[in-house]
Amino acid sequence: MANVSHLLVRGDQEPVLTNEFEFMLPQPINCVLTLKSGSLTQLPETVFQSSELQNVKEVILHESNIQSLPRSFTSNLQGVEVVRLEGNKLIELPYDIKNLQFLKYLNVSHNNLFQLPSDVKYLVHLKHLDVSYNALAVTPECIACLVNLKHLNLSHNKLSNLPDEIGALVNLEHLDVSNNIILNLTCAVGNLKNLVYLNLSSNSLSDLPDSIQSSKLQTLLLSHNTFKSIPDCIIYNLQFVSVLDLSHNKIMFFDSPPKCVGKLIKLDVSNNVFHDIPLWLFGEKCRLLRELIISDNKHMIGVSEPSVYSKSGDTLGVSTSLKVLKASNCCFSSSSVEFLYGLKALESLTLGNEIMSKSESKHIGNILFNFPSKTLNTCNSLKYLNMNNVGLADLPEDIGSLLAKLEVLDISCNQLMSLPDSFCKLVALTSFQVSNNELRTLPSEFGLLTTLQEVRLDSNKLQFLPESFKKMRKLRVLDLYDNIFGEFPVVLLDLANLEACDIDYNLFSIDDLSQQDNGPFIKNYNTLKCKMRSLIALTHPNHSRENRKKLDHSEGTNSEGDVPASDGYDLEDVSSDEFEEQDLLPPPEDDVRKVDEVENWDASDDSDSHFDPNFRKIKKPASYGPSLLVYDVENASPEHFCPADIHSKPIRRGRRFQEIKPVAEGQFDDADI
């Protein structure tokens, strides 16, 4: 076995030679030992007792049920450089792991380790150590001896702190301690001068030590903590951070630009409690910013006052490098999105809101009744636009020239009744979602959008598709569910590339067509529908659809507006004077007894000491309608008024007093004084 290139061991079978490599590192590997144990919980001692394993450089034993390693594990692996033991059920590492003196890469993630052996300190050549997804409660102090370590992953454990000895890892470049329960970070982290990546997400941190001032730190992740303000080390020390994640905290202000403002490429401050967008984000200082995420700041109404930054000369629209802006679920209105003006490089814009269920929060999010045409007029590079569920009532007539490069448009869950004719000029459009609106018709030239591959028109009021629709040969996904089509749209028969389609819950039945038309669309419809609903399940897991024909309300009532008995109502015929004999009989004794019980409700001897005759039952609390919710969101701004149709009901006034007549002479002579 001296020249073996790859040793594959399955369970307790004999070794099987193979030349197939399952894992490669950048450096050349002379010999790889891969063991797949199957259902075994232990490996036989004989596997590692062969002296011919001395040339092995890499050992792979992962995704198995191994609970412990044989005592001979390190006997003949003194020259091994890579050990991968992830995805097992190991409780502890071999006691003689110190024999692996040339080990450079050790991955023991996704196991059941409670601690690391103290002999780890002898692995002085170790550069990569991954102990994530275990049950470590303490980081051993002996880790300070791993002076050559560059990558340390301790995430998803139960660590409450990091030892001061971690400051001795002066060559460390990547440190991940996310998803632990760390309350305070040791100041010794400031000694890690070569740190490039630091992930402290999902802990309980409320501040960072001022000692953190690595001049090489580029990525700092602090999401899902308890920060209420920006740490000082970010404002004053860290100059070269390009990716900063402060999402899911409790930060309210970010008025002072950080030291790294000139190097920032991506900033995430979503899910905080900001009221304003810092103006410096759109100024000359932040010239390299490419991606900005400010979503789910439910009180954010716009940009902070320009007067605050008048001395620095910052103005809106100067930052022309911004390409991605996510601002969903905030509190913007059509007049408060002026910060978008001048973002010429912007390619992706998200202003939509999450669709909230009736049982969830009253907060709605951004309210954009009017399309911000003047603001987006300068966003000439826009390719993706999401304005889902913002109350949009119409689109501008010049949308075709306004968003000429648009490729993806989502305007679902709004109040649109029609699309302008210029919409057909969006020739770059590949995906269009306009579900849950009030569309009656589509533009006659809608079929000119020949690049469209996905069209969602479900839950509208469409009765037919334009004849030009048959030109959309590239269309792969089409959703026409829940409209009012009176008959099958024959233009669908020309769409040969359809892969997913749903036309159920309309005024016709696809089952009737299957008996008349044997075309490919009708034959494959069930497959198309299943694929369409699979796509829906990915984006709307709780969304269910009916597999039936929609009731035609124009035919479901008679001339007098009565509901027909065929709809499930058993109506008694009282048109004649003839009655059955049973109608003249007295009620049964049981019914009489029930009546007597009701009439004698006060004959009981039982008394209730808590009975209050003046008690008035509390009425069901009033629920606010959607219109009032909209007003609640916008009433903070003096430029918004409450329309008459959404006023709350006035308090009932009492009767007006009649005019008091003058007292007649002698009117009160007989009154008692």
Buried (B, 14 or more C-beta within 10 A) or exposed (E): BEEBEBBBBBEEEEBEEBEEEEEEBEEEBEBBBBBBBEEBEEBEEEBBEBEEBBBBBBBBBBEBEBBBBBEBBBBBBBBBBBBBBBBBEBBBBBEBBBBBEBBBBBBBBBBEBBBBBEBBBBBEBBBBBBBBBBEBEBBBBBBBBBEBBBBBBBBBBEBBBBBBBBBBBEBBBBBBBBBBEBEBBBBBBBBBEBBBBBBBBBBEBBBBBEBBBBEEBBBBBBBBBEBBBBBEBBBEBBBBBBBBBBBBBEBBBBEEBBBBBBBBBBBBBBBBBBBBBBBBBBBBBBBBBBBBBBBBBBBBBBBBEEEBBEEEEBBBBBBBBBBBBBBBBBBBBBBBBBBBBBBBBBBBBBBBBBBBEEEEEEBBBBBBBEBBBEBBBBBBBBBBBBBBBBBBEBBBEEBBEBBEBBBBBBBBBBEBBBBBBBBBBBBBBBBBBBBBBEBEBBBEBBBBBEBBBBBBBBBBEBBBBBEBBBBBEBBBBBBBBBBBBEEBBBBBBEBEEBBBBBBBBBBBEBEEBEEEBEEEBBEBBEEBBEBBBEBBEEEEEEEEBEEEBBEEEEEEEEEEEEEEEEEEEEEEEEEEEEEEEEEEEEEEEEEEEEEEEEEEEEEEEEEEEEEEEEEEEEEEEEEEEEEBBBBEBBEEBEEBEBEEEBEEEEEEEEEEEEEEEEEEEEEEEEEEE
